[in-house]
């Protein structure tokens, strides 16, 4: 018995050419760029939130100290 994959009607199946690999590589590169930008924005948002928290904490300390 041969190790070939055949369709139900008995014809030998041929795999698609690897042309789509280039397309998938382009999509992967673009997705990586998008993920990089999202990570940068996330870090900046966390930095702003932490800075605001520090300012509020300093205000509370100043109000309690007076």
N, C-alpha and C positions, 0 to 999 in steps of 0.2 A: 504494500500500500504506500502510495506517495504521500509526502508531507505537504501537499499543496492545498490551498484553500480554493474551493470551487463554489460557484453560485448554485442555486437550486436546480437550474436547468442544465448543469454539467459543464458550463464554460469556465475556463480558468479566470480567476479574478486578478486584475492588475491593480497594484497600489497606486495611489495618486502620486504625481511627482512632488518633489520637495520644494516646490516654488512657494508654498504657503509658509515655509520656515522663515523666509525673509520678512513676510508680512507680520508673523508673530514676533520676530525680533524687534521690528519697528514699534509694535504695540507695547512690547515689554519695556523698551527704552522710554517711551512716552509715559507709561505708568510709573516707572521709577522716578522720572522727573517730577511727576505730580505728587508722588509720595514724599519726595524730598521737600517740595514747597509746603505741603501740608504739615510736615514735621517742623519746619522752620516757623510757620505761623502758630502752631501749637505751643512751641517754646516761647514765642513772643507774648502770646496771650497769658501763659503761666507767669512770665516775668512781670507783666502789667498787674496781674492779680496779686502776686506776692508783694510788689511795690505798694499797691494800694493798701494791702493788709498791714504792712509795716507803718505806713503813714497813719492809718487809723489807730494802730497800737501806740504809736508815739503820741498821738492826740489824747488818748485815754490816759497814758502815763502822765502827761503834762496836766490834764484835768484833775487827776487824783493827787498829784504832788502839790497842787496849789491850795 
